Structures are given as structure tokens and as C-alpha cells.
């Protein structure tokens, strides 16, 4: 009743392309001055902050003091305001920087660089509309300004306006065909639009212009991953790592690619490296947990999911995955706790309810399982599996009409669901509507000719109708599909016994016992077959084993008593028949047992 659906968390470096450096007196813009890139950030930066050291801080303070003096001497010096604004921006004080660019523009309304710089600052502050307005003005004043056009493309990208971003990147390239970042950024936008071929073409061009752009290799690798071309993706991640061995995201994504290829050991090795470089990366722990889970190492998977949760307590995917791992370990209470936490974090997570229902079912808490399936159906009325599974639970509760109604709905929603037909057939079987049961099993088999369980169930229905040859034929098919399906040998064996083919019956019942030595019923039925052949010692040995395995079944005592009576062991026969009556027999056998005891003089 479980349906595990994992996903790998993917890093996106779509925002690693930075806006251009702030432009002051005597500076040129253009690609070489467009700033630095970092694989560790997922946000577009408005330019480098150079105030990290005390020496740099002091230098910026000196520049601010110098430009302040210049402004004191000439309050109409637009360039001085622009330069002081740049110094403030480098210190990280964007509000003071913007105030200075306001003054520069007030002094000189055609100061394109001031509009450009102020647009960058607004971008950095997240005020994207103001950034676009300033960049529009910068472009209007200087239509050949590739940097301003590129920066506006980034702003549109940030707003989610991919088409306008692509258009601006295209204009940038038309103005400056060597602008590698414009190709790179356009590739990112195309990737976001679901156009991997165009994205890859742009990444190709970006890499051709800047072969040391590790992030371009990384993003092209992501595009190849999206296409399912994992070998090319891995090659690109390899190249990104060769250029920047500290790029956490490249190790991480390479791990994802290896995972998707089924190479879990390589995936784990890459996640290990990502975690070594950045132990705070919750997603790497989560994905490594998935890899360990797929290897069957549930303890290590749980440890990694736990670390992911420690780093990000709001990660519903990690609590969900850990719940499934606990479920597979058989720790049902902990599984319920984790799935409940998932639901607390995501109250509309239908899959978490579906999984928790399965755990409650396994715990025997059928009412709670039904309540969870109810919730799944409320959240997603088209979920055929929820109806089917709820039908199974109603069947367990003996509420067969409700079970059949749910199977009906599951089939309506998914007419090709072989399992729903098979399960509905089982419900009809228990209602003793054998013809409908057989019809449903037939439909299940037509939809899935490899469904051994449907053949098995239909074989039982045919047996109950007395159609022994059809019953045997179906169990033949079960065994052909799944030679270790022990109960199929049992069912075929009793059908052979009823046909009088005792040797075949014994052979099948022996195979059933070989496959499941704890099958008390198989010993019992083989004992009956040996009794039919007159091999009473073997029959009694089998009854003995059946009673050892299940001492509360009166029928085994009855048949052993009859065998003892046939062998002349009167006292043993009387003891067994009395025990059989004590444990309970049906009315006919009760009469026969009492008659036999009278015959034995008891």
C-alpha cells in the first residue's frame, strides 16, 4: 500500500550573474568590468562590496572625505556626487549612495552613469521597478550602453519577465558580441522557459568566450541533466570543479547525476565532498540520505535525514523521507511521528496522508487509516490509489459494500488499474459472488497478464465453484510466473486431491511445505492425502506437525483421531476426538466425531 516518491533537491545558480561595476569618472563599463561571480550565492549582486578589510574601509572613508570636500567647494559637481555615491555603495551604505546619485541627477539630468549606478543600487535593495526605471533612463541617454541593457535584462529576469530579459540579453549581444555574461544569462532564462536546446547553445557561446567560467559549465550541466543526457552533464560538472574545486553546487549536482544513473556510490562520494565544503548544506544531507535509502542502508539514511532536519526544521521532504525509512525499518510509531510532522508543515500534502494511512493499516489501526485516506480524497478527489487502498481497509473491517464502492470509484478514475479489479474481485469473493469475482480477476489479468496474484485469486474462486481443472490451470500460471509462490502449490495440491490425483497432490503440498515450513495447513492437507493412500504413519506425522505449528485447530485432532482409530490405537483416537470437540468442529464433523467415540465405546 506504499508509494514512495523521492525527489532530489537541486541547486540553482540562475542568479549568479552579477550586475556591472558601478561606473565613475574615467571608468569604462563592458564585460571585463562586469564584476565577479560566486557559486556560493543564489542572488544577483549589485556589485562587489570592497569594505571587507580595515584597510579597504579606511580607503573608502578617505575617498568619501575627499569627495565631500569637492562637493563643499562646488555643490553643482555632479561627478563628485556620483563618485561619493560609488564609495558609499562599496561600503554597503546604499541609501547614502542613492541620495548622492539623486543629487548628481538633479545637477545633471542627462548623467547616464548616475542613472545606471542608481539602478544598480535599487536592484541590490530589491526595488526592481525603480531599478528598471533608472536603467531605462540610462539606455535612453546612451542607447549603445551594453552594460545598462544587460543590467535591465537581469532586473526583468528577477521580476520573472523572462521574455523581456531574453530580449535585453539579445540587445546586449547585438551591441557587444563578445559579452559572455549576456550569453550566459540568456541561457539561464531559456532554461527557465523550458528550452534546454537554446540554453545549451548560449552556454556554449559563453564558454567559448570565457573558458574559465565555471558557472557556465555548471549551468550547462544542469541543462544536460534536464534533457536526461547525464554523461554530458557529468562532464560539465567535472570541468566546473576543475576550474573551481570549491564549488559546492557542482559536487552536489554531479552527485545527483550519478544518482540518476544508478551509481549510488559515486553519488554519495560527491555528496560527501559537498558536505565537507559546506557542512550547512541541508539538501546535500537529504540527497545523500536518499542514496543510502536506495542502497538499503536505512540507518545511515535516517542519520542524514535527521541532519537535514536539524539544519532546516521546516523541510517537510526530509521529515517525510525519514518517516518512510522508519516505516521500512518496522518502527511504525516513529514513522507516524515523522509523517505527522510532515503534515503539520504541509497540511495539504496528500502523499504524507497516504503514507501515514499505510502505516496505520500495518499497525492494525484501521479507523485511523480510513480517516487518512478520507483526507487524501478530500485533497485530491482524483486519487484512484486512495480509493483503492481505502477499499482494502474497508474489506479488512468486513465492510464489503463500502469496499466495493471504493473499488468502483478507483476503476472509474483509472480504468486500467488492474489491482483495483483484482481487489474488487476479492471483495466479491468474500460476498460469495463468485461469478463477479471471476469476471474481475479476468479483467485484471487482461490488463496485466503478469499479475500472479490475480491468477491465484481466480484459481481459488474456480476451486470454490468446483471447476477444478480451471483452478489448476490458474495455479499453473501463478507458479510459472512466480515459482516461489508457495500458497499456489497448496491450492493446486488440494485441487489435485479433490480430483483424486493423490500423488500430484502430495508433490504440490510437499513443495508448499518446502517453501514455507511453518504452513500448518499444508501439513494437515498432506496428511489427508497420505491417509487417502493408506499411509497412516506418514499421515499421523503430518498431523503431528500441523498440531505443533497450530495447536488450536480442532480439525487436525479430528483427522489424527480417525487415523489412530484406523490403526487400532483406541486411547489415542479417543483423546484426539475429545480434543477436537473441545476446540470446536462444524456441525457435521461434530456428529461424526461423537459417532466415532460411541463406536470406540467412549
Buried (B, 14 or more C-beta within 10 A) or exposed (E): BBEEEBEBBBBBBBBBBBBBBBBBEEEEBBBEEBBEBBBEEEEBBBBBEBBEEEEBBEBBEEBBEBBEEBBEEEEEBBBBBBBBBBBBBBBBBBEBBBBBBBBBBEBBEEBBBBBBBBBBBBBBBEBBEBBBBBBBBBBEBBEEBBBBBBBBBBBBBBBEBBEBBBBBBBBBBEBBEEBBBBBBBBBBBBBBBEBBEBBBBBBBBBBEBBEEBBBBBBBBBBBBBBBEBBEBBBBBBBBBBEBBEEBBBBBBBBBBBBBBBEBBEBBBBBBBBBBEBBEEBBBBBBBBBBBBBBBEBBEBBBBBBBBBBEBBEEBBBBBBBBBBBBBBBEBBEBBBBBBBBBBEBBEEBBBBBBBBBBBBBBBEBBEBBBBBBBBBBEBBEEBBBBBBBBBBBBBBBEBBEBBBBBBBBBBEBBEEBBBBBBBBBBBBBEBEBBEBBBBBBBBBBEBBEEBBBBBBBBBBBBBBBEBBEBBBBBBBBBBEBBEEBBBBBBBBBBBBBBBEBBEBBBBBBBBBBEBBEEBBBBBBBBBBBBBBBEBBEBBBBBBBBBBEBBEEBBBBBBBBBBBBBBBEBEEBBBBBBBBBBEBEBEEEBBEBBBEBBEEBEB
